[in-house]
């Protein structure tokens, strides 16, 4: 167990390797109740969120979710979050380490009549992720009808849940919002149902490795308030034509003038594990820093994300990374490092929308 954003969290239950492979081959079950959960209501809730985040919240209808960035006036990323739209308002999931800061920022910018309620401590959240997650989830809902980044109500092992087809591993799967006092029952039922097929509980180690293979950014590592959406490779979340929002002018300027930095993916030799904050060099000079790095058990070698000078490294180029004071070779590769079963769900969503 380790401290993570003020929560006591499992780094691993058995072994990071076994949990990692379970997620990639069958399914893994993560406790992600540390994530912040806010309910946003009131007549002006949609307009408030539209001004608060970069993506186009107005395009959402009941039963849809959307990945978003919340920025400061300079375009720096305060947090990344997911917005869920319901028939009576919105639900927002934020990073654990940013919960109090995000809540204060939202309340500071909320107009009269917008209600912001912190539901983190009464509503639990678990994630069931893997290519067989749909088949193995004990649930009465029609899971086929829930699209990628969609959600519905249903019962998991007889317990009411909001079931969202979202996740942080690159695999298909679901995030389940369940009353905190019944979360343990649902957890046990999911593991009992899937254990004989190879389902395992999975901790932070497997979560970090799988999200990095899928090149999913981590706030505090790959982005923060000094990094903008375009530098982080998340420019697709910025809808400059939707109207005014916090940070719009700064982001429009970055898009027009071009970025100073860019995120790149690096593959390295076994044993050469790059760590956050270590130097990346090319052509005999330092060009940036590692933002995330780990050994990928599934791919068989270390991988890393780095924030480097724009146009200093292209796919196929060679670089050098400082690994414990030693120069280690790395190659720039196309992201993501691995495309899991979530890809097919994303393609289904795209085909539905033409």
Helices and strands as residue ranges (DSSP letters): E 2-4, E 7-9, H 16-25, E 28-31, E 36-41, H 45-52, G 57-59, E 64-71, E 77-86, E 89-94, G 96-98, H 99-109, E 115-118, E 123-129, H 133-136, G 143-145, E 151-156, E 159-164, E 173-179, G 180-182, H 183-194, G 195-197, E 200-201, H 204-213, G 235-237, G 240-242, H 248-257, E 261-268, E 279-282, E 285-296, E 301-309, E 318-323, E 326-333, H 342-352
